[in-house]
Amino acid sequence: MSGSIGIWQIYYQAVQKSQLDSAFVPLDNSRFPSETHELAVFQRLHTSGATAPYSAWGALSWRFAEKTGLSGHELLQIVQQSPSVDVFYMNPFPHIEALFASPWWHGEVAHPDLLEVANAFLDAAGLSASELNRLTPAREFSMCNYFVGSPRFWESYLPFIEQALQRADMHMPPALRNKMHSEDADWRKLHHASTYIPFVVERLFTVFLHSHSRHLKVQKIPCPLGESNMNEDLLELRNMKDVAVLSRSKNILTMWQDKRSEYFRKTSNARWCERYLDRLMAAPVAW
């Protein structure tokens, strides 16, 4: 811990403990399995009173440095330098910002049928399903639940997520609710047989930023590792999409879509392009 900032680092196995950052406090989560993954950790810390002494706190994965290229000391320094900010958030994979209209469309490629599940979820939760197709600027992309926030942030964010989950479970069509709680989302078995829930929750942060954070001061922290892997094409695509968002220009949007299609054809195999590219190109866009 540093001053009034409290950051825990979650791990599940003894072998992972050696990879933790000494600037954070180790948090053994092996005895607390949950469908919601990190959300359950946030809830447990918040209700336990452990976060009470801190003006900003968070709980990060044991893979934080590996994914971001940031050290714990660097993160603490950034947070300390801006005490008025309510939430600092990160996206370790900035190429997603460049290539996908929204975090949800990226999720559809990674987790088949996520859009169908998420559409029913948002509708049942009383949230706008237009978020799925909203051309999302890079500044609102956040992945991996990497954020550190003030009590004001957590007291807004946690009820927002909890209420959305409760309403969705109550009002979703039964077949889609059952699918949401199935392991179909993790068909490649890369996420410990996860259901759709953690992938929906992860993307709800963007919805929160867009529609429920006007009373908060927010700051996105660039991730050095991901940014260093952004080639000229990806940087141009990200900038082009952001300009399209700001200007609401259909011409610039079309230019981004065409350049993105060309990039995917150069960098992805034919099977991937056959499966996804036409869908991505034909996807409706909401402003």
C-alpha positions, -999 to +999 in steps of 0.1 A: +000+000+000+011+036-005-003+064+016-041+065+012-041+042-019-049+005-014-042-019-043-045-057-038-032-082-063-053-113-068-038-147-072-051-183-071-021-206-069+011-206-049+032-206-080+016-172-090+027-155-058+063-152-069+051-130-099+032-105-077+043-069-075+058-059-041+040-025-044+006-043-041-008-065-013-012-102-022-048-114-021-053-152-022-085-159-040-082-196-042-110-203-017-135-179-032-145-192-067-172-171-083-189-169-116-184-132-117-146-134-112-131-100-102-165-085-094-168-109-064-134-097-052-144-061-054-177-068-036-159-087-008-133-061-002-159-033-002-183-050+022-155-062+045-144-027+055-108-033+043-111-005+018-124+021+044-090+037+051-082+045+015-091+074-007-086+052-038-084+014-041-085-015-065-078-052-070-058-063-100-049-096-116-016-114-109-009-109-146-011-071-143+025-063-152+026-090-179-004-075-197+002-038-192+040-033-190+034-011-159+049-017-125+030-013-093+052+017-084+044+034-117+007+029-112+008+042-076+027+072-088+001+080-115-028+077-090-009+098-064-003+126-089-040+131-095-059+129-062-090+145-077-096+117-102-124+093-092-114+064-114-082+054-133-088+027-159-067+008-185-070-013-217-040-036-221-051-044-257-053-011-275-055-028-309-091-037-300-099+000-299-086+004-334-103-027-350-137-030-334-166-007-333-173-015-297-160-038-269-191-060-275-182-067-311-148-077-300-165-100-275-186-116-303-154-127-321-139-141-288-170-155-273-196-168-299-231-155-294-221-128-269-241-102-289-273-123-286-268-128-249-257-092-243-287-078-262-311-097-240-291-088-209-291-051-216-328-050-225-337-070-193-315-048-172-331-016-184-300-005-203-297+006-239-290-022-263-277+004-287-245+002-267-237-030-286-232-011-319-222+023-305-190+035-322-170+036-290-141+060-288-107+047-276-110+067-244-139+046-232-124+012-239-114-006-207-106-043-205-096-068-178-113-049-149-081-029-144-092+001-125-084+020-093-112+042-079-123+065-051-151+055-028-174+078-049-166+057-079-171+023-062-204+035-046-217+043-081-201+014-100-209-016-078-246-008-074-248-002-112-234-037-119-253-055-091-286-040-102-279-049-139-272-085-130-302-088-107-326-073-133-312-094-161-316-127-141-352-117-133-363-106-168-342-123-195-360-150-216-352-183-198-333-199-227-310-169-230-306-166-193-295-203-191-271-197-220-257-167-202-248-189-173-234-217-195-198-223-205-205-218-242-186-185-238-153-203-232-154-227-261-116-226-264-112-233-227-089-204-222-107-189-192-112-217-167-147-227-182-161-192-176-197-184-184-208-153-203-212-133-171-176-121-166-173-111-202-206-091-200-196-075-167-162-065-181-179-046-210-204-030-187-177-007-175-178+010-209-216+014-206-210+029-171-185+054-184-208+065-212-240+068-193-234+069-155-201+087-149-209+123-155-205+131-118-171+115-118-137+126-129-121+098-150-087+092-164-075+065-188-039+052-183-021+041-214-005+006-212+031+008-224+033-028-236+001-026-257+010+008-271+044-004-281+028-031-302+006-006-321+019-004-357+013+025-380-018+009-395-034+003-361-025+038-349-042+053-380-072+031-376-077+041-340-073+078-348-096+075-378-123+058-357-120+085-330-124+112-356-155+095-370-170+095-335-162+132-329-174+143-363-202+118-368-189+116-404-203+087-424-175+093-449-148+089-423-166+059-409-166+042-443-129+050-447-123+033-413-144+003-422-126-002-456-091+002-441-100-021-412-113-048-437-080-045-456-060-049-424-079-080-413-074-096-447-037-090-445-033-101-409-059-129-404-063-163-419-089-170-446-111-190-422-113-162-397-121-137-425-148-160-439-164-164-405-163-128-392-154-102-418-187-098-436-205-096-403-182-069-390-186-049-423-224-053-422-228-045-386-251-014-379-234+015-363-250+037-336-236+071-327 
